[in-house]
């Protein structure tokens, strides 16, 4: 039980970066917006993973969609 707790504590640590990005959004250079979008997408993915875990479902679908969206965003932003 404790290992599952620590797993979600560490995976929810991305919310620290997401909240700080929201607070400082107007001060952040627009060049970094794709990175911020990756952070926010990661926050949504971690929340979905947690909710699916609580319902005893697999998180394979949302994790694969997350990886595809993030890779497309990285490829588009590097052009």
VMD Tcl script that builds the backbone (N, CA, C; Angstrom):
set m [mol new atoms 237]
animate dup $m
set s [atomselect $m all]
$s set {name element resname resid chain x y z} {
  {N N UNK 1 A 0.823 -1.201 0.000}
  {CA C UNK 1 A 0.000 0.000 0.000}
  {C C UNK 1 A 0.861 1.255 0.000}
  {N N UNK 2 A 1.955 1.230 0.737}
  {CA C UNK 2 A 2.794 2.421 0.815}
  {C C UNK 2 A 3.500 2.713 -0.503}
  {N N UNK 3 A 3.845 1.678 -1.246}
  {CA C UNK 3 A 4.522 1.925 -2.522}
  {C C UNK 3 A 3.589 2.606 -3.516}
  {N N UNK 4 A 2.304 2.267 -3.500}
  {CA C UNK 4 A 1.330 2.924 -4.371}
  {C C UNK 4 A 1.166 4.376 -3.953}
  {N N UNK 5 A 1.131 4.629 -2.660}
  {CA C UNK 5 A 1.019 5.996 -2.158}
  {C C UNK 5 A 2.187 6.839 -2.631}
  {N N UNK 6 A 3.396 6.339 -2.478}
  {CA C UNK 6 A 4.576 7.107 -2.893}
  {C C UNK 6 A 4.652 7.257 -4.400}
  {N N UNK 7 A 4.165 6.266 -5.131}
  {CA C UNK 7 A 4.123 6.380 -6.580}
  {C C UNK 7 A 3.283 7.583 -7.001}
  {N N UNK 8 A 2.107 7.737 -6.399}
  {CA C UNK 8 A 1.243 8.849 -6.771}
  {C C UNK 8 A 1.741 10.174 -6.203}
  {N N UNK 9 A 2.398 10.150 -5.064}
  {CA C UNK 9 A 2.975 11.391 -4.540}
  {C C UNK 9 A 4.035 11.914 -5.506}
  {N N UNK 10 A 4.905 11.030 -5.968}
  {CA C UNK 10 A 5.954 11.460 -6.888}
  {C C UNK 10 A 5.398 11.822 -8.265}
  {N N UNK 11 A 4.381 11.122 -8.728}
  {CA C UNK 11 A 3.830 11.452 -10.037}
  {C C UNK 11 A 3.017 12.736 -9.996}
  {N N UNK 12 A 2.428 13.077 -8.854}
  {CA C UNK 12 A 1.705 14.343 -8.733}
  {C C UNK 12 A 2.643 15.516 -8.492}
  {N N UNK 13 A 3.930 15.277 -8.385}
  {CA C UNK 13 A 4.865 16.391 -8.193}
  {C C UNK 13 A 4.932 17.289 -9.422}
  {N N UNK 14 A 4.448 16.816 -10.561}
  {CA C UNK 14 A 4.406 17.656 -11.755}
  {C C UNK 14 A 3.418 18.804 -11.568}
  {N N UNK 15 A 2.474 18.667 -10.633}
  {CA C UNK 15 A 1.527 19.742 -10.367}
  {C C UNK 15 A 2.212 20.979 -9.793}
  {N N UNK 16 A 3.333 20.802 -9.133}
  {CA C UNK 16 A 4.088 21.960 -8.632}
  {C C UNK 16 A 4.510 22.837 -9.805}
  {N N UNK 17 A 5.070 22.222 -10.825}
  {CA C UNK 17 A 5.484 22.972 -12.011}
  {C C UNK 17 A 4.277 23.547 -12.747}
  {N N UNK 18 A 3.194 22.803 -12.822}
  {CA C UNK 18 A 1.998 23.279 -13.508}
  {C C UNK 18 A 1.368 24.477 -12.822}
  {N N UNK 19 A 1.306 24.445 -11.495}
  {CA C UNK 19 A 0.732 25.568 -10.746}
  {C C UNK 19 A 1.631 26.790 -10.838}
  {N N UNK 20 A 2.941 26.585 -10.713}
  {CA C UNK 20 A 3.860 27.719 -10.845}
  {C C UNK 20 A 3.805 28.326 -12.243}
  {N N UNK 21 A 3.607 27.501 -13.243}
  {CA C UNK 21 A 3.500 28.011 -14.616}
  {C C UNK 21 A 2.241 28.859 -14.780}
  {N N UNK 22 A 1.153 28.454 -14.160}
  {CA C UNK 22 A -0.077 29.245 -14.230}
  {C C UNK 22 A 0.099 30.579 -13.517}
  {N N UNK 23 A 0.739 30.543 -12.351}
  {CA C UNK 23 A 0.933 31.771 -11.576}
  {C C UNK 23 A 1.811 32.764 -12.327}
  {N N UNK 24 A 2.864 32.290 -12.972}
  {CA C UNK 24 A 3.829 33.171 -13.622}
  {C C UNK 24 A 3.663 33.236 -15.137}
  {N N UNK 25 A 2.502 32.898 -15.648}
  {CA C UNK 25 A 2.290 32.786 -17.085}
  {C C UNK 25 A 2.597 34.076 -17.836}
  {N N UNK 26 A 2.207 35.216 -17.298}
  {CA C UNK 26 A 2.427 36.483 -18.002}
  {C C UNK 26 A 3.891 36.894 -18.028}
  {N N UNK 27 A 4.696 36.360 -17.118}
  {CA C UNK 27 A 6.112 36.705 -17.062}
  {C C UNK 27 A 6.992 35.744 -17.863}
  {N N UNK 28 A 6.407 34.648 -18.326}
  {CA C UNK 28 A 7.175 33.628 -19.039}
  {C C UNK 28 A 7.228 33.984 -20.518}
  {N N UNK 29 A 8.390 33.851 -21.108}
  {CA C UNK 29 A 8.585 34.122 -22.523}
  {C C UNK 29 A 7.760 33.134 -23.348}
  {N N UNK 30 A 7.173 33.609 -24.440}
  {CA C UNK 30 A 6.303 32.777 -25.268}
  {C C UNK 30 A 7.041 31.623 -25.929}
  {N N UNK 31 A 8.340 31.694 -25.981}
  {CA C UNK 31 A 9.127 30.597 -26.545}
  {C C UNK 31 A 8.945 29.329 -25.710}
  {N N UNK 32 A 8.680 29.483 -24.416}
  {CA C UNK 32 A 8.555 28.339 -23.515}
  {C C UNK 32 A 7.128 27.796 -23.420}
  {N N UNK 33 A 6.184 28.347 -24.155}
  {CA C UNK 33 A 4.800 27.883 -24.080}
  {C C UNK 33 A 4.625 26.415 -24.474}
  {N N UNK 34 A 5.304 25.910 -25.510}
  {CA C UNK 34 A 5.159 24.470 -25.797}
  {C C UNK 34 A 5.596 23.583 -24.618}
  {N N UNK 35 A 6.637 24.015 -23.904}
  {CA C UNK 35 A 7.062 23.265 -22.719}
  {C C UNK 35 A 5.993 23.313 -21.633}
  {N N UNK 36 A 5.366 24.470 -21.460}
  {CA C UNK 36 A 4.300 24.586 -20.467}
  {C C UNK 36 A 3.108 23.721 -20.838}
  {N N UNK 37 A 2.810 23.646 -22.123}
  {CA C UNK 37 A 1.717 22.786 -22.573}
  {C C UNK 37 A 2.044 21.325 -22.268}
  {N N UNK 38 A 3.305 20.934 -22.448}
  {CA C UNK 38 A 3.717 19.564 -22.095}
  {C C UNK 38 A 3.519 19.300 -20.609}
  {N N UNK 39 A 3.826 20.284 -19.788}
  {CA C UNK 39 A 3.639 20.124 -18.344}
  {C C UNK 39 A 2.161 19.977 -18.010}
  {N N UNK 40 A 1.309 20.818 -18.598}
  {CA C UNK 40 A -0.121 20.741 -18.310}
  {C C UNK 40 A -0.738 19.453 -18.828}
  {N N UNK 41 A -0.294 18.997 -19.990}
  {CA C UNK 41 A -0.780 17.715 -20.505}
  {C C UNK 41 A -0.346 16.585 -19.566}
  {N N UNK 42 A 0.875 16.683 -19.025}
  {CA C UNK 42 A 1.337 15.700 -18.049}
  {C C UNK 42 A 0.495 15.706 -16.785}
  {N N UNK 43 A 0.072 16.886 -16.346}
  {CA C UNK 43 A -0.808 16.980 -15.171}
  {C C UNK 43 A -2.141 16.285 -15.436}
  {N N UNK 44 A -2.707 16.532 -16.599}
  {CA C UNK 44 A -3.977 15.887 -16.950}
  {C C UNK 44 A -3.807 14.378 -17.025}
  {N N UNK 45 A -2.699 13.927 -17.596}
  {CA C UNK 45 A -2.444 12.493 -17.706}
  {C C UNK 45 A -2.295 11.853 -16.326}
  {N N UNK 46 A -1.607 12.504 -15.427}
  {CA C UNK 46 A -1.441 11.941 -14.083}
  {C C UNK 46 A -2.771 11.873 -13.344}
  {N N UNK 47 A -3.614 12.878 -13.531}
  {CA C UNK 47 A -4.931 12.846 -12.899}
  {C C UNK 47 A -5.774 11.705 -13.472}
  {N N UNK 48 A -5.760 11.540 -14.790}
  {CA C UNK 48 A -6.498 10.431 -15.402}
  {C C UNK 48 A -5.971 9.073 -14.948}
  {N N UNK 49 A -4.665 8.956 -14.845}
  {CA C UNK 49 A -4.073 7.703 -14.379}
  {C C UNK 49 A -4.529 7.382 -12.968}
  {N N UNK 50 A -4.559 8.390 -12.105}
  {CA C UNK 50 A -5.000 8.187 -10.721}
  {C C UNK 50 A -6.465 7.768 -10.675}
  {N N UNK 51 A -7.308 8.456 -11.446}
  {CA C UNK 51 A -8.729 8.122 -11.450}
  {C C UNK 51 A -8.974 6.727 -12.005}
  {N N UNK 52 A -8.260 6.354 -13.050}
  {CA C UNK 52 A -8.406 5.009 -13.601}
  {C C UNK 52 A -7.908 3.945 -12.624}
  {N N UNK 53 A -6.846 4.264 -11.891}
  {CA C UNK 53 A -6.344 3.326 -10.881}
  {C C UNK 53 A -7.391 3.098 -9.789}
  {N N UNK 54 A -8.044 4.170 -9.372}
  {CA C UNK 54 A -9.066 4.044 -8.334}
  {C C UNK 54 A -10.252 3.204 -8.800}
  {N N UNK 55 A -10.524 3.212 -10.110}
  {CA C UNK 55 A -11.615 2.419 -10.663}
  {C C UNK 55 A -11.150 1.029 -11.098}
  {N N UNK 56 A -9.890 0.691 -10.803}
  {CA C UNK 56 A -9.302 -0.608 -11.147}
  {C C UNK 56 A -9.277 -0.846 -12.655}
  {N N UNK 57 A -9.008 0.223 -13.416}
  {CA C UNK 57 A -8.871 0.137 -14.867}
  {C C UNK 57 A -7.418 0.362 -15.256}
  {N N UNK 58 A -7.096 0.009 -16.473}
  {CA C UNK 58 A -5.738 0.209 -16.970}
  {C C UNK 58 A -5.573 1.637 -17.486}
  {N N UNK 59 A -4.370 2.138 -17.381}
  {CA C UNK 59 A -4.083 3.491 -17.869}
  {C C UNK 59 A -3.281 3.456 -19.166}
  {N N UNK 60 A -3.318 2.343 -19.845}
  {CA C UNK 60 A -2.526 2.195 -21.071}
  {C C UNK 60 A -2.999 3.136 -22.171}
  {N N UNK 61 A -4.302 3.298 -22.310}
  {CA C UNK 61 A -4.832 4.129 -23.391}
  {C C UNK 61 A -4.462 5.588 -23.183}
  {N N UNK 62 A -4.721 6.116 -21.986}
  {CA C UNK 62 A -4.401 7.525 -21.780}
  {C C UNK 62 A -2.895 7.770 -21.775}
  {N N UNK 63 A -2.108 6.817 -21.343}
  {CA C UNK 63 A -0.656 6.994 -21.387}
  {C C UNK 63 A -0.140 7.002 -22.819}
  {N N UNK 64 A -0.685 6.140 -23.670}
  {CA C UNK 64 A -0.272 6.129 -25.073}
  {C C UNK 64 A -0.696 7.408 -25.797}
  {N N UNK 65 A -1.905 7.887 -25.499}
  {CA C UNK 65 A -2.349 9.150 -26.094}
  {C C UNK 65 A -1.471 10.292 -25.622}
  {N N UNK 66 A -1.106 10.285 -24.347}
  {CA C UNK 66 A -0.225 11.313 -23.800}
  {C C UNK 66 A 1.134 11.318 -24.515}
  {N N UNK 67 A 1.688 10.164 -24.712}
  {CA C UNK 67 A 2.991 10.069 -25.387}
  {C C UNK 67 A 2.895 10.560 -26.835}
  {N N UNK 68 A 1.824 10.204 -27.525}
  {CA C UNK 68 A 1.646 10.669 -28.904}
  {C C UNK 68 A 1.487 12.182 -28.975}
  {N N UNK 69 A 0.651 12.745 -28.110}
  {CA C UNK 69 A 0.427 14.196 -28.130}
  {C C UNK 69 A 1.703 14.942 -27.779}
  {N N UNK 70 A 2.411 14.468 -26.774}
  {CA C UNK 70 A 3.649 15.147 -26.378}
  {C C UNK 70 A 4.702 15.060 -27.479}
  {N N UNK 71 A 4.834 13.919 -28.117}
  {CA C UNK 71 A 5.827 13.805 -29.191}
  {C C UNK 71 A 5.460 14.671 -30.386}
  {N N UNK 72 A 4.170 14.759 -30.715}
  {CA C UNK 72 A 3.750 15.637 -31.802}
  {C C UNK 72 A 4.007 17.094 -31.461}
  {N N UNK 73 A 3.751 17.471 -30.215}
  {CA C UNK 73 A 3.998 18.844 -29.796}
  {C C UNK 73 A 5.475 19.188 -29.845}
  {N N UNK 74 A 6.307 18.265 -29.440}
  {CA C UNK 74 A 7.755 18.505 -29.486}
  {C C UNK 74 A 8.230 18.614 -30.928}
  {N N UNK 75 A 7.723 17.760 -31.810}
  {CA C UNK 75 A 8.107 17.823 -33.213}
  {C C UNK 75 A 7.635 19.099 -33.889}
  {N N UNK 76 A 6.425 19.534 -33.591}
  {CA C UNK 76 A 5.891 20.743 -34.201}
  {C C UNK 76 A 6.626 21.977 -33.682}
  {N N UNK 77 A 6.939 21.991 -32.392}
  {CA C UNK 77 A 7.607 23.171 -31.821}
  {C C UNK 77 A 9.064 23.274 -32.228}
  {N N UNK 78 A 9.663 22.190 -32.698}
  {CA C UNK 78 A 11.065 22.250 -33.099}
  {C C UNK 78 A 11.240 22.688 -34.555}
  {N N UNK 79 A 10.151 22.851 -35.267}
  {CA C UNK 79 A 10.237 23.264 -36.677}
  {C C UNK 79 A 10.508 24.749 -36.779}
}
mol reanalyze $m
mol bondsrecalc $m
mol representation Tube
mol addrep $m
